[in-house]
């Protein structure tokens, strides 16, 4: 079994730049791993090895000509099946889009291509990304590589599994209520929800919206930083786009943290959290003291966050699905989507305006809290990966979940603050299931957050623990094939 695929994406990119490995050689190793493990995991759903081989050969030819190379030159990638990809099927996990082939790329895809990535397919999602459990009627469910009987989370679930199982070195994703963070937690990888506008989105019907963002995933923090160097940066087509250049993410991740204060909250004062999650995280908190950081139990007031998130999410669903319902009929979509859009149709203007005011007040409470502390720590997910046959957890610690997203509030509450947040590997439950630690940074403090996450990663190094399935992979395949 080749160890090349288990190097960090940063190391793989450097090997290509030094001409110690070609893009074609690197791709063949990843294709072999895909052939070996993906049939069991179902993470990559539209698989294009022939296209990828052509792109890798073109990448090597570009390097041979001495042309300038992008920061991700030669790295294989598969794109989240919610992102539109020119000439490549984009299903959204929905039967009504099962044969849809876009004519243009979303902005994040265009930037990844410009940075030199080698596209090999698409990664699985829940239907339209609704819910943090990756299954849909087009491709079925994606399994967790640490336990095939468990969910991988979502909506960037296929991306997280492909990373964890060595099929990809980097992956793209998006996040409204935790779709980069939850699957990162469930699969022992890293998912960054950047500050809204840090990774501009285009095209987008509501260009001013800050609820959903695009962002990177990787097995390590340095790989996420590397990818941010390709996808971040100003774009005039996004009115909330931030002007700080993508090159700012190429700075040194190492930093002196002595005399730093951070806060830890197991439940934000109001959320039910499975005891196994809290136990796993608290066992690793002493690692912060080892790098000079004081951890205190504290959190800002999140009392209005549930109303804010549910209101603004429902509003966004009504906006997103009204036209689809008119074109295809509501019954063409899963029940939870219909319910969420119906909640949006029932909203009154006063409810929306009140939610926006309360969101502003919450932001200021969080901002003032982070004037005292450098970071807020909390569980990424309120539960460990749950059985794959469940559509979502119905209760936590005996408390009933009223909706299909109530169990995701540890991420959703952070979403509505507008603050950058990252999930990093933080150990395993007694049953061997991954648990992620969520770190929330100061306003627009994305890079400082990456530095803290990197320090914790290097102190604990859980990213080195591979899934059992990936280590048992039979690598005898030629690495070229197709399915779906």
N, C-alpha and C positions, 0 to 999 in steps of 0.2 A: 504493500500500500504506500503510495507516494505521499511524502510529508509536504510536498510543495503546496497543496491546496490548504493546508492548515497554517501556513505562514500568515501573518497579518496582511491585509491588503496593502498597507504601506510598504511592507517588505517585498511583496510580490511586484509592486510598481517599481521599486528600486532595482530589483533584479532585471526587469525588462530594460530600464534606462541604462544599466551597465552592460547590457547585451549578454548577460549570463543565462537568460531564459528568453525565448521569443514569445510573442503574443500567441502564436499558433501552438507552441508547446504548452503554455499555460492553459489555453482553452481546452486542448485535448485532455489534460488531466481533469479539468472540471467536468467535461462531457462524460468521461468515464465514471466519475462519481455520481453524476445525475442518472446515468443508465443503471447504476448499481442500486441506488437507494430511492430514487423518486417514484418508481412504481408502487412502493409501499407507503410513501408519505404523501404523494399527490400535491406537492408544493408548486412545481412548475407545470402549468396547465396547457399553454400553447408553446410548443417546443420547436425551435428552429435551428438545429445544429448546422445545416448546410449554409444558411445565411451567416451564422456565426463564424464558420470556417472561412468564408469569403471575407468577412470583415477583419478577421485576425490576420489573414494574409495581406490585406490592404494596409493594416496597421504596421506590419513588419516592413512592407515596401516603403511606407512613408518614413519610417525610421532609417532605413537604408539610404534614403535620398538625403538624409541630414536635415529634414524639415523640423520645425518647432513642434514639440509634443505637448499634448494636454496633460493636466495633472493626474488624470486617470488612464493614461494611455495603455491600451492593451488589456485592461481588467475586464473580465467577463461580467455581465449583469443581465438580469431579467427584470422587467418592469412590472410594477403593480397593475393589475388588470382593471383598475379604475382610470389609469392614465391613458389618454389617447396617443396612439403610436402610428405614425404614417405608414400605410401599407401592411400593418400587422393587426390582426383581429383584436378588438377590444370589447369584451363581452359584458363588463360590469357585473359578472356573475348572474346575469339575467337572461332568460330565454328570449326576451324581445330584442336583445342585442347580440344573440349568439353568433350571428354572422356579420356583425358590423365591422367594417374596415375603414378607419379614419383616413382622411386625405392629408392631415397635418399632425404635427407633434404638439403636445402640451409643452409649455416653456421648460419645465424641469427635464423633460426628455431631450429637448433640443440642446440644453446645456450639458447634459451627460454625454450626448453624442459628440458635441464640440470638444469635450474634455478627453475624448479618445476611448470611451467605453466600447466594448464589443457586445452587442445585444444578442442574446440567445433565446429569448422567449418572454413569457409573461408569468407572473406569480398569482396564485389563487387568492380570492377575496370572498367575504360574505356578499350576498346580493346587494349591489349598490353600496357596499361598505357599511351596511346598517347592522350594528351589533358587533360585539367583540368575540365572535366564534366563527371561524372560516368554514362555511359550507354553503353550497348553492345548488340549484337544480340543473345547472349546466355541467359542472365538473365534479360535484360531490364534495366531501369533506377532506380537509387537510389534517393529517395526524401529527401529534407531537412526537418528535424523535426521541424524547426521553421516556415516553410511555405511550405506545401506540393506541391505548384505550382512552387517551385524554385529548382535550382540545389544545390547539396551538394558539388560541386567542385570535384577535383580529382588530381592525380589518386588514392590516398588513401581515396577515398570518402566513401566507405562502412565502413572503419575503423572509420572515423571521426563521421559518423552518429551513428554507434553502441555505441561509447563512449557517445555522446551527449544525446542519448535516454536511457542511463542506461543499455544497453545490455551487455557491457563489462567494466571492470575497467581500462584496458590498451589495446593498440593495436600496431601492427607493421606496418611499411610502408616504402616507398622509395621515393626519390626526385631527379629529374633532373632539371626541370624548375619551381618547386614549389609544387610538389606532396605531400609533408608532410605539407607545409605551407598554400597553398590555401584552402584545405578542412578544416584545423584547423580554419582559419579565417571565413569561411562560416558557421561553426557549433559551434562556441563558445567554442572550445577546444584548446589544446596546441600541437603544432607540432614542433619538433626540427630537423633541418638539421645539423647534426654534421660535423665537419671538415672531409674531405675525409681521409679515413684510420682509423678514430676513431672507427668506427664499420666496421671491415673488411668484404669483400664480397668474397665468394667462393661457387661454381665455377663461373667463369666469363671469357668470351672470351678475353676481353681486360683488363687484370688484372692491368694495369697501369693507367687506366682511372680514372679521378677524377670528371667527370661531374655528374654522378649519384651516390647517396649514400643511404644506408639503415639507418633507425632511428626509434625513438619512438614517440608515441602519447599518450596523457592522458588528463584527465579533468583538471589536475593541474600540475604546474611545478615540485612539489616534486615527483609526480608519474612518470614523464618523467625521472627525476634523478634516481629514483628507478630502472626503466627499463634499463637505461644506465649501471647500476651496473651489469646487466646480459649480455648485448650484446656488450659492448665495450671491448677493450683489444687486445693485440697482437695475430696474427696468422701468422705463417711462410708461409702459402700458399698465403697470400696477400702481394705483394712486397711493397705496400704503407702503410701497417699496422703500426699504432703508438704503441709505447712500453708502454705508461702510463697505469697502470693497471685499470681494471674496478672499483676496490675498491675506486679509487680517487673520484668517484661520490657519495660516502656515507658520505662525509664531510658535515658540517653545511652549509645550504643555506643562513643563516642570515649573514649579513655583514654591516659594517658601510660605508655609502656612502657619508658622508659629504665631501665637497670640490671636489666632482666628477663632471666632465664635460661630457655631451653627446650632440650629434648633432641630429637635427630633419630636415628631408627634406620631404616635401609633394609629390615631384615628381622627385627627383634626377636631377632636372633642365631640363628635356626633355620629361617626360612621361605624357600623359593625364591621369588624375585621377578624378573619379566621385566626385563631390562636397560633396555628402552625406558622403562619406568615410572620406574625409579630415575634414569635420565638426565634425564627431563623434570622431575621434582621437584627434583633437585639444582641444575638451572639456575635455579630460582626461590628457593632458600634465601637468596641475598644480599639479597632484599627485606626479610628480617627485620632485618638489620643497618641498613638504611636507616631503620627506625623505632625503632632503639635497642635491639634485642633481640640477645642473644648466643646463638648456636646451638652446642651441643656434641653430639658423638656419644656417646650413652648410651642404655641401656634397662634396665628391671628384668628379673629372671629370670622368664621365661614357660615354663619347662621342663614344667610340669604342665598347661598350658592346654589342650592338645589332648585329653587324657584327660577333663578336666573338662567341656569343651564337648560332646564326643561322648556322654559318659554322660548329662548332664543333658538334652541334646536328645533322645536316644533315649527317656528316661523321659517327656518331655513328649509325644512322638509316640504312645507307647503309651496315655497318658492321653487324648489328643485323638481317636484313631482307633478305639479298641476298640469303642465304641458304633456308629460308622459301619460298621465291618466287619461287625458282627453284623446290622445292618439291611440293608445293601446288598450284602454279600459283598466279600471282599478284592479280587477280580479287577476290581471296578468302579473301582479306584484305580491310579494309575501305580506302576510297579515301585519307584521310589526311595522313595515313601511306604510301601509294604509292607515294604521292607527296613528303613527307619528304625524303624517300629513293631515289627518283629520283633526288632531289636536291643534295644528297650526291654523286650520280654517276657522276654528272656533275662537281663536284669540281675538280680544278686543284691542283697539289701539291703546287704551289706557294700561292694559297688561304689559304690552311691549315697552311702552315708554317707562313704566315703573321698573321693569326689569333692567332697562338700560341705566336708569339712575342708580339702582341698587348695585349694578355691576361697577359703576364708577366709584361708589362708596367702598365696595369690596377691594377694588384696586388700591385705593389710598390706604386702607387698613393694612393690606399686604405690603405695600411700598414702605410704609412707616415701620412695620415690623422688620423688614429687611434693611432698614437703616441701622438696626441694632445687631442683627445677625447677617452673616454673609450668605446663608443658605437655609432653606427649610427642607428637612428630610421627612419622608413618610413612605408607607408602602406604595408600590406601584399599583398592584392589584389587591383587592380585599380578600381574595381567595387564591389558593393554588390552582393549577390547571384542573378543571372539572371533567367528569366523564363526557366523552365525545357525543354520546347519544342525547345528552341534555341540550336544549336550545339555549338555555341560560340558567344560572343558579336561581332557584326559587326562594331560598332563604339563606341567611348567614347568621350563625349563632342564635338560631331560633327566630330571627326577625325576618318577616316576609318581605320579599322584593316586589314592590307594587308594579313595576314596569320592567321591560326587557333590558333596560340600561341602568337600573338602580344599583346593581352590584359593581358598577364602574365609576362610582362617584369620587373615589380617591384620585382618579385622573381628571374627571369632568370638572370637579371643583377648581382644579388648577387651571384648566382650559380657560375659564371665564375671567381669571385674573389677567390674562395676556402675558404672563411671565414665561420665560424659557424654562423647560423642564426636560430631564433626561432620566431614563431607566437604565441602571447598570446591574450586572449580575451580583447577587448578594448571598449566594449559598443555595442549599437544597434542604427541603423538608426531610423528616426521618424516612419518608417513602421515596426519596430521591427525586422529588419534583422541584424544578427551578423556582427561585423567588427573586424578584427584582427590587432594588431600592430606588425610589424616586427622589431626585434632587431638584429643587426649585431655586432658580437664580434670581438675582436682582433685575429690575427693568432693563431690557436690552443687554443683559450681561451674559450673553451666550458663551463667549470664549472663556470668561472666568469660571463659568459653570463647567465647561469641558475640562479645565485645569483641575478643579476639585474632583470631578469624576475620575480623571486619570490617576490622581494621587490615590484614591480609594481602590481603584482597579489594581494598581501596582502593589498595594499593600495586601490585597486579598487574592488576586489572580484566579478567580473562579472561571474566567473565560477559557482557561486551559482544559477544563473538564468537558470532554466530548460526549455526545450521546452514544449509548451502547450500539444503536443501529449503525451509526456512521463508522464505528471502529470494526464492525463485523462485515462491512461491505465487501462484496466480491468484485474485485477490480479487473476481472478478465475481459470485460466488454470492450469493444472497439471504440466506444464513445460516440457513435453516430447512429441515430435512429429517430423515430418519431412516434408520437401518440396524440390522441385527442385531435 
